[in-house]
Amino acid sequence: MSPLPEPPADRVFNNADSFAQAFDEAWARHCNDDATADTTARTSAVLAAVADHPFVIAQPELAQQVAQFRIRLLGL
């Protein structure tokens, strides 16, 4: 039995896991662009950068909570 192929990395879904991946990638890009911004400013900028993600569109308050959780979880 052969392993299943990996799904394309650019696929997004309307769920917290897909949003978390997009958020983490955007956070890393933003931190490289503006290392002087505080966490609140970074969070706002990153959420704006992923505003077109289906999860953010469908559940913006929950997306904010997931973002805060990711920041605490990863020590960002």
C-alpha positions in Angstrom: 0.0 0.0 0.0 1.5 3.3 -1.0 1.2 6.4 1.1 -1.3 9.1 0.2 0.2 12.1 -1.6 0.5 15.4 0.3 -2.2 17.9 -0.5 -1.0 21.1 -2.2 0.3 23.6 0.3 -1.8 26.5 -1.2 -5.2 24.9 -0.4 -7.2 26.6 2.3 -10.3 25.4 4.2 -12.9 27.0 6.4 -11.5 25.6 9.6 -9.2 26.5 12.5 -6.4 24.3 11.4 -6.1 25.8 8.0 -6.4 29.3 9.5 -3.7 28.5 12.0 -1.3 27.5 9.2 -2.0 30.7 7.3 -1.7 32.8 10.4 1.7 31.2 11.3 3.0 31.8 7.8 1.8 35.4 7.8 3.2 36.0 11.3 6.6 34.8 10.2 6.6 37.1 7.1 5.4 40.1 9.1 8.0 39.6 11.8 10.7 39.6 9.2 9.2 42.9 7.7 8.6 44.7 11.0 10.5 43.3 14.0 9.9 46.5 16.0 6.1 46.2 16.2 4.5 45.1 19.5 2.4 41.9 19.7 -0.9 43.8 19.4 0.2 45.7 16.3 1.6 42.5 14.8 -1.6 40.6 15.5 -3.7 43.3 13.8 -1.4 43.4 10.8 -1.3 39.7 10.4 -5.1 39.3 10.8 -5.4 42.0 8.1 -3.0 40.0 5.9 -5.2 36.9 6.2 -8.5 38.7 6.1 -9.5 36.8 2.9 -9.1 33.4 4.6 -12.5 31.5 4.6 -12.3 31.0 8.4 -11.8 34.7 9.1 -14.7 35.6 6.8 -17.0 33.0 8.4 -16.0 33.4 12.0 -13.9 36.5 12.6 -14.3 36.4 16.4 -13.2 32.8 16.6 -10.3 33.6 14.2 -9.1 36.3 16.7 -9.3 33.7 19.5 -7.3 31.2 17.5 -4.7 33.9 16.7 -4.3 34.7 20.4 -4.0 31.0 21.2 -1.3 30.6 18.5 0.6 33.5 20.0 0.5 32.1 23.5 1.1 28.5 22.3 4.2 29.4 20.2 5.5 32.2 22.5 5.3 34.6 19.6 
